[in-house]
Amino acid sequence: MLDNYSSNATTAKIRAKYAQLFTPEEYREMAALRTVPEAAEFIARSARFKEAFTEVDPNTIHRGYLEELLYRENFETYIRLCKFQGLDKEPFFGFLIRRSEIECILSIINRINSSLDRTYLSDLPGYLIKYLSIPVMELSNSQTYEELVAGLKGTRYGKVLGRIPVREDGNADYTECELRLRTDYYAELLEQADKEFGGAVSDELKTMILREIDCRNIINAYRMKAYFGFEPEEIKRRSLKFYGIGKKNMERLYEAADAEVMMDMVNHTIYGKNSPDTDNIEVEINSVKIRRLRHYLTGSTYAPVSLYAFIQLCDIDVSNLVTIIEGIRYGVEAAAIEAQLITL
C-alpha cells in the first residue's frame, strides 16, 4: 500500500505519461491530413502510441481496428499504472474495469432491444475479457432482458437491473438501465473514496468525481431541452442525483426556459468560466473540465487523484483522435474537424 497514498514514483510516472498526450497543435496538424493511412502514420510516430503500432502497418490498417487500437492502449496504460507499486490492491482502482463492464452490459441491452443481440460477439473488445468480473461472453448470448438479468445474478449489476420493470414486449427501458447502473457506479466510487483514503485524498477525489457528474448532467440536460423539449421534472428524473455545484444550482439549470437560457446560466457557473466560444455543448463543458483535470494532475501529490484525472484526460485525447479520423474518412474540412475537438 502506498504510504499515505502519496508516491513520488507513481505521480512522476503519471506525469511523464501525461506529457505524451497530443497537443492542440498536433491535433491541428493531424486534422489537415487527407487520408486515414496518413492519420494512422501520424499517430504511430507519437511517443504515446509508438509501441502499440510495433506490429501494425499504418498504411494498411482498417479504420475500425485503428480506433480499437487507441482504446486498447488507453486501457492497457491504466492497467500498467494500477499495477505499478500495487495500486490495484485497493478496490477504488478498479474504476475503469467497472465502467467497462457497464458499457458491455448496456451494449447487450441495446442489442436485445434492437433484436441484434447475437451480433455483440463480433465487436466485443477482446482485450477487456480477462479483466472483467462478469461472464460477458455468456451474457452476450442472452435473447431477452430477463435472461441477461439471470446471468448477472449475484452481482451488483444483477441487483440493480432486477429492480427495473420489464415492458410488455419483454424489454427494459435502455435509458432507465443506464441511469441506474451509472448511479450505482458513482455511489460506489464516492463511497470507496471515503472509506479507502480519507482526508485530503478523499476530498480531492470526491470533488473531481462530482464535477465529472456535473458535466455529464449539464450536457444531457441541454440535449433534452434543445432536441427533445423535455420538461424540467423529466430532466430531473433522468439525471444523476449527485451534485458538485449543489442540488439547487443544478436544478435551476434544469428549470431554465429553454436551452439557450440554460447555457447563459451555465456561463455564470464554474463550468462557464473561461470556456471557449462555441455552439457545441460538449466542447464548451469538457474544455473547462480539462482545465480542472490538468490542475489536479499537476498539482496533487496523491497517486489516486493523479491517476483518476489522467485516465479522464486519456479518454478525451482518444475521443479527439477518433473525431479527427472520422472527419478525415468523410472528407470534412480541417477547420470543421478542429471545431469539434475538446481542448483548452
N, C-alpha and C positions, 0 to 999 in steps of 0.2 A: 504493500500500500504506500502511496506517496506520502511523505511527511507533510502533514497539513494540506495535502493535495496541491502542493506547490513544488515544482521541479524545474530548475533552470534548463536541464537537458530536454525535458518534454516541451516546454514552451519555446525553447530555441529551435527545436526540430520543426515545430508547427510554423513558426515564423519564417523559417527557411523555405518551407513548402509554400507559404503564403506569397513569398516573393516571386514564385514561379507562375502565379495566376496571370492571365492575359491582361494587358493594359488597354485603356481606351484607344491608344494609338495603334496597337496591334489589331484590335477589333476593326478599326477603320481600314487598315491595310488589307486585312483578310476580306472585308466586305467588298473591296474593289476588285477582287478576283472574279473570274467569269465561269469557271468550271468546278465541279465537285472534286475531281482529282487534284486540282491546284490547291483547293482548300485543305484537302487531306494532307498534301505535301507540306503545306504551311504549318499545320498542327503537328505533324510528325517531326518537324525540326525543333519544336519547342522543348524546353527543359522539362516541362510538366508532363508531356506525353511521349517523349522520345523512347523510353523503354517499352511502353505499351505497343509501339509500332515496330519493335525489333524484327518480328517475323511477318510483317504485313507490307504489301506493296501499295503505297498510296495511289499509284496510277491505275490500279485495277480494283480497288476496294469498293464494295457496294455501299451506297449511301446509308442504307439501314444498318449495316454492320459497322460502318464508321461511327454512327451515333451510339450504337450499343457499346462500342469500344470506349467511348468517352464516359458513359455512365458507369461502366465496369471499373475504369481507372479511378473514378471518384470513390466507388465503394471499396475497392482494394486499398486505396490510400487511407480511408477510415479504418479498415481492419488493421493495417500495419501500425497506425498511430495508436490504436487501442491496445495492441499487444506490446508496444514499446513501454517498458517499465511496469507492465502488468495492469494497465488501466482497465482492461476488460474484465478484471476480477470483480468490479463493482457493477451492480445491475444497471445503474444510470447509463453506463456507456454502451448499452445495447440499444440506444435510442434509434439509430439508423436501421438496425435489423428489424425492430418492431415496426417502424414506419414502412419498411419494405414489405413486411408481412401484411400490413393493412392494404397497401397498394395491390398486392396479389389477390387478396380476398375481394376487394372492390372490383377488380378486373373480372374475376369469376362471376360475381353477382351481375355485373353489366352484361356479360355474355349469356348467362342464364336468362336474363330478362329479354335479351335480343335473339334468343334461340340459336346462339352461336357458341355455346359453352364448350363444345368439343375442340374448337379451334384454339383454345387458350394454350394448349401444349406447344403449338408452333412458335409462339413468341414469348414463352416463359424465359426470363433471363437465367440461363443455366448456372452462371457464377454465383447466384444467390442461394441455390437449393441447399447446399451443405451447411449454411449458416442459419437457416430458418428453423423455428421450433414447431412448425406445423407441417403436416404431410401434404404439401402443396400439389404434388403430382396426383395423389389420390383425390384431393379436393377438386382438381380441375376436371375430373370425370363426373362431377355432380350434375344431374339432369334437372334438379329442382332446388329451390331455396331451402326446403326442409332437409334435403339430402346434405347440402352444404353445412347447415347448422349441426346436423347429426355428426358429421365428420369433424366438427370443431368441438365436440363435447369434451368437457374437462379443461378447456382453455378460457382465457378472459374473453376472447372473441366470440366463442360459442355462447357464453353467458349474456354478452351484450346483444348479439343478434337474435338470440332466442326470445328476447322481450319484444321484438318488433312483429306486429301482426302481419300475417300473410294475406294478400288480397285474394279476391275470388279467382283470379287467373293463376294462382299458385305462386306468384312472385311477390317480392317485397319492394317497397319504395327505395330506390337507389339513394336518393338524397338523404332520406332518414337513416339509412345504413351508414352512409359516410359521416353524417353528423354525429351519430352515437359512437362510432368507432374512434373518430378523432377526439371527441370529448373524453372518452376513456383514456386514450393515449396521453393527452395533455394532463389530465388529472393525475395519472400515474407518474408522469415526468416531473410535475411540480412536487408531488409527494416525495419522490426519490431525492430531488434536490434538497428538500428539507431534512430528510432522515439521514442521508448518506454524507452530507457535508456540513451544513450549518454555518453560522457566522457570515462573513463577507462573501465566501464562495457561494453559499445558498442564495444570498441576496442578489448577487450579480447574475447568477443563472436564472433565477425566477424573473428578474426584470427583463432579461433578454428573451425568455420564453414567452412572457406575457406580451411583449412588444411584437414578437413574431405572430402571435394570435391576433393582436390588434390589426396588423397589416392584412392578414387573411380576411378578417371580418369586414374591414373597410372596403377592400377590393370586391368582396362578394356582395356587400350591401349596395355598392354603386351599381354593379351589374344588375342586381334585382330591381333597382329603381329605374335605371336607364333603359334596360332591354325587355323587362317583363312587367313593369308597372306595379310591383308588389307594394302592398300597404305596410306601414311601419310594424304592425303586430306580426305580420307574416315574416318580415325580415328578422325581427327579434327571435321568432320561433326557430328560424333556420340558421341562426348564428351561434357560435361557440360562446358559452357563458363564462368566459374568463376575460378580465379587463386590465390592461396596462394603464389606460388613461382614466379608469373608473367607469362604473356601470352607467352613471347618469350622463357623463360626457359622451359615451359611445351611443347611448340610446337617443341622445339629442341628434346625432348624425342620422340615425335610422328614421327619425321623425321629420327630417327636412322635407320641404315641399316637393322637391324634385332632385334629380341627380346633380344638376348644376349648382343648386343652393347647397347641397350636401358637400360638394367639393370646395366651395367657398368657405364653408365651416371647417373642413379638414385643414385648409391652408392656415387656419388660426390655431392649430394644434401643433404638437411636436412633429407630426407627420407631414406638415406642410412647410416647415421651416427650411428655407434654402433649397426647396425642391425645384427640379428642372421645369422649364416652361414647355409643357407637353399636354396633348389631349389624351394620352394613353395612361389610364389609371394605374396599371401595373408598373409602368416605367416610373411614374411620379412617386408612388408609395415605396416601391422597392429600392429606388435610388436613395431615399432617405434612410431606409433600413440598412443599406450597405454602409453608410457613413457610421451608423451606430455599431454595426458588427466590427468594422475596422477599428473603432475606438476600443471595443472590448478586447479584440485580439492583440493589439499593440500595447494596450495599457494595463491589462491584467497579468498578474504573476501566477494565476491559478490555471493548472492544466485543464480541468473540466470546462472552465469558461473559454479558454483559448480554443479547445477542440470543438466545442459546440458552435462557436462563432465561425471557425474555419470551415467546417463542413457545410454550413449555410452559404458561405461565400463560394465554395466549390460548386455547389448546386447552381448558383446564379451564373458562375463562369461557364459551366457546361450548357446551361439554358441559352446563354448568349451565343455560344458556338453553334448550337443546333439551329438557332434562329438564322444565323448567317448562312449555314449550309443549306437550309431550306430556301432561303431567299435567292441564293445563287442557283439552286436547282430550278427555280421557277422564273429566273431571269429578272428578278426585282432589282431596281436601281440601287446603287450603293447607299445613297442618301436615305432612301426609304428603309433600307435594312437597318442603318445606324439609328434611325428614329425609334426602332423597336427594342433597342438594347438597353439593358439596365446597368448604368454606370454612374459615377459621380458627376 
